[in-house]
Amino acid sequence: MHMIYEMRYSFFGRSGWQSEASTDKALLFDEARLDQRHYFLEKIALRSLADQSDGDFGLIVLSAEDLPDPHKARLQQVCGDMLGDRAHVIFRAPDSAGDCFTRYRKETFASDPWSTQIVLDDDDAVAVDFTERLRAEALAAKKLRAPGEEYCFISHARGISAVFRDGQMSLRHRLNAATNLGLAVTAPTGSRRQPFGIAHKKILDRRPVRVIYSRTPSYIRAVHETNDSKAQFSDRIVQAAEMDRMHRAFPLLRDLMTDWPIADAETRESAAA
């Protein structure tokens, strides 16, 4: 079973993004924006993958063919430094992101007839045991899929939002049964099934899906000024007594908090202890 994370990084094409930058190259390739995207990529997304308890996975990073050359080099460098040959960085002309990922998957990951593809945005994270737990769920989904169904989506309901504002970070609980965060699809490697270009909010009605309600969060959703899609978050703040559990799930938080102190007083006191 191939475990394949699929990530869009400043890609100019059809990918479901809703920000102004997604349709304007001048905004998409703005130096300040690219620097911020690179920061979150390194400190959150790639760091979470480097920390995985199960390191047997691949990452496909899809970026724009017109991304400025220095940023292409920087992207390739950081992915290689943090993940080695598990990272596949590809640059493509405007196209459907899903089609780009599908073509590359079929060309590159042919050694196993089954794959699980996972959505990971360049500023989000998955928990340290996400790949390990998802592999078990994917094997079960493959075995238990409904008659006539060649694929099954797997959605992880519980996560946290990390809200970055005014130099501080606020952690909020997040619970959504049909979320794009860590959304996965288990299917034959050579099939057309993939997690992009679908209405992920409708998967409970339209797709075969298994929803995982874990007690610990499966992902971090970063909320900041350059989000590529509408970012909503709850008012349920992660409490001080919960911080040890958060650090176990996301070791990256300790380093991140040196740059972004916790905004909420009670939680901040616990984090500093």
N, C-alpha and C positions, 0 to 999 in steps of 0.2 A: 504493500500500500504506500504509494507516494504521498507525502504530506507537503503541499505546495502553498506557500503564502504568496499572495498577489497584491502588489502595491503600485499605486499611481503616484508619480512624483513630478509635479509641474508638467503634466502631460496636456498637450493641446489637441483635443479631439472630443469624441462623444464618450462620456464616462459617467454621466449622472451628476456631475458637480453643478452647483447652482450659483457659485460666486461670480462676480463681475470679471475676476481675473481669468476664469475658465474660458471666456470668449474674447479676451483682449490680450494679445501677446505682450504688449507694452506693460500691462499690469502683472501678467503672469511671470515675466522675466525681470521685473523690477529688482534691483540689487538688494534693497533692504528686505523685500519679501523673500527672496531666495535665501538670504542669510538666516532669516527666522525659520524658514522651512527646514533648512539644513540643521539648525540647532535642535529642533524637535525630532527630526529624523534620527540624529545621532544619540540624543539624550533619552529619548522615549522609545521610538519604534525599534530601531536596531538594537538598542541596549536590551529591550525585553526579549528579543530573539536570541541574542548572545547568552542570556541568562537561562535559557530553556533547559529543563531537566532531561528532556529527550531532544538531542541535537540532530536527529536524523530527519532533516527536512530540507527543502529548497525554498529559495525566495526569488521571485521574478519581480524586478523593479522596472516599471514602464515609464519612460520619460519622453520628452519631446525631441524630435530630430533637430529642431531649431534652438534647443537649450544652448546658451552660450558655452563655448568650448571650456573656459576655466571651470564652469559649474559642472560640466560633464565629467571633467577629470576629477573634481572634488567628490562628486557622487560615486564614481567608480572606486576611488581611493578609500572612502570611509566604509563602503559596503565590503570591499575586499579585506580591509583591516579588521573589521568586526566579525565577519562571517566566512571569510575565505572563499573557497570555490562553491559554497552553498548558495552564494549570491550571484544572480544572473541579471546584469543591468543591460537593458535594451532601449534603444532610441528609435522612435518611429514617427513617420509623417502623420498628419491628422487622419484619424480612422476611429473605428469603434474600439474602445479599450478591451471589451470582451473578446472581440475577434483577434486582437493582437495577442492577448494572453492565450487564447485557444490555439492559435497557430504555433506559438512557441512551445506550449505544453506538448502538443502532438509531436513536434520535431525533437524535443529534448528529453522528455520524460516517458520514454517508450519501454523501459525495462520491466515495468510492472503493469499489468493490465488494468489495475484500479488506482485511482487517485482521490485524494481529498483536497479540494482547493479552498483556501481561506482568505477572506478579505481582510487586509490590514492597511489602513491609511497611514500615510507617512508621519503623522503626528500622534498616533494612538499606540497603545501597548496591549500585549496579552500577558496573562499571569504566568509565573515561572513554570508551572506544570501544565500549561495549556496544551501544548503539543502531545504530551504524554496522555492526558485525559481524553483529548479529542481522538487520538488514534484508537483508543478502546471503544469510544462511542461510534466511530466510523466503521470499525469492523463489525460492531453489532448492527449498525444501520444497514450495512451491506447484506448481512445474513438475514435480517428481519424485514427487509423492504417488501412492500406489498406486491402480490402477484402482478406481473406485467410492468412493474415500475423498474426502470434501470438505474434510478438515482434517488437520493434522499438528501434534503437540506437538514442541517443541524444548526440550531440557533441557541445562543447562550444568553439567558435573560438577565443575569445579575452582573453588574459592573459598577464602576464609579466614574464620575465626571471630575476632571481636574480643571478648575476654572482659573485661568491666568489673567490677573488684572492688577494694575498699579504696582507691579513688582512683587506681588504675592500670589500664592496659590491656595485655593479653597477646594477641599475634597467633598464631593456630594454623592450620595447613594443614587444608583440608577437601576431601574428594573423595567425591562421591556422584552416581551416575548418574541417580538418580530423586529429585531434590530440588525443593522448592517455591521455592527461591531463584532468582529470575529465570526461573521456568518460563513458557514462552510457548506460545501456540497460534495457528497461522495458519489462518484460515478465512474464508469469505465474511462480510462485515460484518453482513449481515442474518440470519445463521444463529444457532442456539441454542447453538453451541459456545462454551465459556468455561472458564477455568482454575480456577474455584472449584467446590466441591461435588463434587470427584472425589477418589479415593484416589491422591494423587500418588505414593505409594510403590509403587503397582501399575501405573504407566503403562507400564512396559516389557512387561508381560504383556497389558494390556488396551487399549492405545491405539496408534495409529500414532505413532511418535516417532523423532526424530533426536537422538542424544546427542552433544554437542560436548565433546571432550576437548582443551582448549586448554593450552598450556604456561604461560600466565599466568592468574591468578585472574580470574573473571568477576564476582564479587560479594563483599560483606562480610556476614557473618551476625553481628549484634550479640547478645551474651549478657549479660544483666543481670538485676536483681531484679524487673523488671516485664514480662518476656517473656510473650507471649500464648499461646505453645505451648511444648512441652517442648524445652529447649535442651541439646543435647549437643555436645561438642567433643572434638577429639583432643588427644593430648599431643605432637604434632609442632609444635614451636615454630618460627616463622619466624626464620631465622638472619640474622645481621648482613649477610652477603654478599647476601642477598635483598632488603634494604630499599630499595635504589634502584629495583628492579623494582616493589615495592609502591607506592612514591611515584608512579611513572609511571602505574600503573593507577588509583591513588586519590589524587589531589592533596589531597583533604580530610584525609588522615592527618596532614599537617604541622600544621594548625591544631588538629586533634583532640588531638594529643599535647601541646599546651600545657595542656590541661585534664586530660589523662589520661596521665601519663608512662608510658613502656614499662616493664613490670614485669620483663622478663627481662634479666638483666645484660648479656649479650653483645650482644643486639639493641639495648638501650638505649644502649650506648656508640657503636654505629654510627649510630643515629638522631640522636645529639647532635653527631656530627662535621660 
